[in-house]
Every structure is written in C-alpha cells, then in structure tokens.
C-alpha cells in the first residue's frame, strides 16, 4: 500500500488520507466496538500516526474517550455522525474506520480480535440470504 488511500464521512465534510505500511486490518468484536459502530463488529486498518492526515473538515471531528480505557476512543463527524479515524489513547496508532474508505485499500482483514466477545446474534454473512438491492416486498398473508 504505497499510494494514498482516501476516505470521508457521509456528508463529505471530513476527508482524510493515509499511506502504508499498515500494521494490520482487523475486525474487532468487543462490546465497545459493537456499540460505537452499531454493528456486529468494527473493521479497522491500523497505521502509524505519521502516515495519516486530515485533508478537510478536521474542525468537524468530535472525539470520545471512554473513561478507564487504555487504548479505546472514537471519533465522529459532528455534522453527520459518521465514525471516523481516531488516534489511540496511547498515541501509537491511528485506527482507520474501514467503512469510511472511498476506495479499495488493496488489503483485506487478516484477523478477528475479541472474538470470544462476539454478539450472540451474529451469523456468518454468507450464511444468510443475499440481495443486490432491497429484497422483494412481502405481502401480508405470505
């Protein structure tokens, strides 16, 4: 990953870019990541802070640090609420929220962390019905 990869929030007010080398691309199943993403897990690419830069809208970036957490924090767009990259509390890594990438980073997740904490309702994506768009509408009585 030598070329800059860009990302943005939903409203486009915040944009960023990063370059490799990446530390790791991972899914985190901890309850903290589930709560801030509202999903079964988070998807993060970790990079060194010097390989990350805000391009626009840094003033729109909010941050929440969970009291007592050593590494965990979250960042978000104060306009649209999108999750955004955040600097770990230790300062050693920027967590790139993969769902905000505007292009394919050219790498894929290599590990699940806190898998024992995964949501009890989680199922493998390939194990359930797949639709390219909204599913067909069901009629009452079907």
C-alpha positions as CSV (number, residue, x, y, z in Angstrom):
1,X,0.0,0.0,0.0
2,X,2.2,2.8,-1.3
3,X,-0.4,5.1,-2.8
4,X,-2.5,7.3,-0.6
5,X,-5.9,5.9,0.2
6,X,-8.7,8.4,0.8
7,X,-11.8,8.3,3.0
8,X,-14.6,10.6,4.1
9,X,-17.7,10.9,6.2
10,X,-21.3,10.5,4.9
11,X,-21.8,14.2,4.4
12,X,-18.4,14.7,2.8
13,X,-17.4,17.5,5.3
14,X,-14.5,15.5,6.6
15,X,-11.9,13.9,4.3
16,X,-8.6,12.2,5.1
17,X,-5.9,10.1,3.6
18,X,-3.3,7.6,4.7
19,X,-0.4,5.6,3.3
20,X,1.1,2.3,4.3
21,X,2.7,0.4,5.6
22,X,-0.3,-0.7,7.6
23,X,0.0,-2.5,10.9
24,X,-3.0,-4.8,10.4
25,X,-6.5,-4.8,9.0
26,X,-8.8,-6.4,11.6
27,X,-12.3,-7.0,12.8
28,X,-12.9,-6.2,16.5
29,X,-15.9,-7.9,18.2
30,X,-15.6,-6.3,21.6
31,X,-18.7,-4.7,23.1
32,X,-17.2,-1.2,22.8
33,X,-16.7,-1.5,19.1
34,X,-20.2,-3.0,18.6
35,X,-21.7,-0.1,20.5
36,X,-19.9,2.7,18.6
37,X,-20.5,1.0,15.2
38,X,-24.0,-0.2,15.9
39,X,-22.9,-3.4,14.1
40,X,-21.6,-6.9,14.8
41,X,-18.0,-5.7,14.7
42,X,-15.8,-2.9,13.7
43,X,-13.4,-3.0,10.8
44,X,-10.1,-1.1,11.3
45,X,-6.9,-0.6,9.5
46,X,-4.1,0.5,11.9
47,X,-1.4,2.8,10.6
48,X,1.3,4.9,12.2
49,X,0.2,8.4,13.0
50,X,2.8,9.9,10.6
51,X,1.1,8.0,7.7
52,X,-2.3,9.7,8.3
53,X,-3.5,13.2,7.5
54,X,-6.8,15.1,7.6
55,X,-7.5,16.7,4.2
56,X,-10.6,18.8,5.1
57,X,-13.0,19.2,7.9
58,X,-10.8,18.4,10.9
59,X,-12.7,21.0,12.9
60,X,-15.9,18.8,12.4
61,X,-14.2,15.8,14.1
62,X,-15.5,15.0,17.5
63,X,-13.8,12.6,19.9
64,X,-15.0,10.5,22.8
65,X,-12.6,8.8,25.2
66,X,-14.1,6.1,27.4
67,X,-13.0,6.7,31.0
68,X,-10.7,3.9,32.2
69,X,-9.9,2.6,28.7
70,X,-6.2,2.4,27.8
71,X,-6.4,2.4,24.1
72,X,-10.1,2.9,23.1
73,X,-11.6,6.1,21.8
74,X,-13.9,7.0,19.0
75,X,-14.1,9.9,16.5
76,X,-17.1,11.0,14.5
77,X,-18.3,13.8,12.2
78,X,-20.2,16.3,14.4
79,X,-22.4,17.1,11.3
80,X,-23.5,13.7,10.1
81,X,-22.4,11.3,12.9
82,X,-20.2,9.0,10.7
83,X,-17.5,7.1,12.6
84,X,-14.1,8.5,11.6
85,X,-10.4,7.5,12.1
86,X,-9.1,8.1,15.6
87,X,-5.7,8.2,17.3
88,X,-5.4,5.5,20.0
89,X,-5.1,6.9,23.5
90,X,-1.5,5.6,23.7
91,X,-0.7,7.7,20.5
92,X,0.9,4.7,18.8
93,X,-1.6,4.1,16.0
94,X,-4.4,5.7,14.0
95,X,-7.4,3.4,13.7
96,X,-8.9,3.9,10.2
97,X,-12.6,3.0,10.2
98,X,-12.7,0.9,7.0
99,X,-16.4,1.7,6.3
100,X,-15.4,5.3,5.6
101,X,-12.9,4.4,2.8
102,X,-13.7,5.9,-0.6
103,X,-11.7,3.3,-2.4
104,X,-10.4,-0.2,-2.1
105,X,-7.3,-0.2,0.1
106,X,-5.9,-3.2,-1.7
107,X,-5.6,-5.2,1.5
108,X,-8.1,-7.5,3.4
109,X,-8.7,-8.2,7.0
110,X,-6.4,-10.8,8.5
111,X,-7.7,-11.3,11.9
112,X,-10.7,-11.2,14.3
113,X,-9.9,-9.8,17.8
114,X,-12.1,-10.2,20.9
115,X,-13.9,-13.0,19.0
116,X,-15.0,-14.6,22.3
117,X,-17.0,-11.4,23.0
118,X,-18.8,-11.5,19.6
119,X,-22.5,-10.7,19.6
120,X,-24.7,-13.8,20.3
121,X,-26.9,-12.9,17.3
122,X,-24.0,-12.7,14.8
123,X,-24.1,-15.1,11.9
124,X,-21.7,-15.5,9.0
125,X,-22.6,-13.1,6.2
126,X,-22.6,-15.9,3.6
127,X,-25.0,-18.0,5.7
128,X,-28.0,-15.7,5.1
129,X,-30.0,-14.5,2.1
130,X,-28.2,-12.1,-0.2
131,X,-29.9,-9.4,-2.4
132,X,-28.2,-6.9,-4.7
133,X,-30.7,-4.3,-3.7
134,X,-33.7,-4.2,-1.4
135,X,-35.4,-7.6,-1.1
136,X,-38.7,-8.3,-2.8
137,X,-41.6,-6.9,-0.8
138,X,-43.6,-9.4,1.2
139,X,-47.3,-9.2,1.1
140,X,-49.5,-9.7,4.2
141,X,-50.6,-13.3,4.5
142,X,-47.4,-14.7,2.8
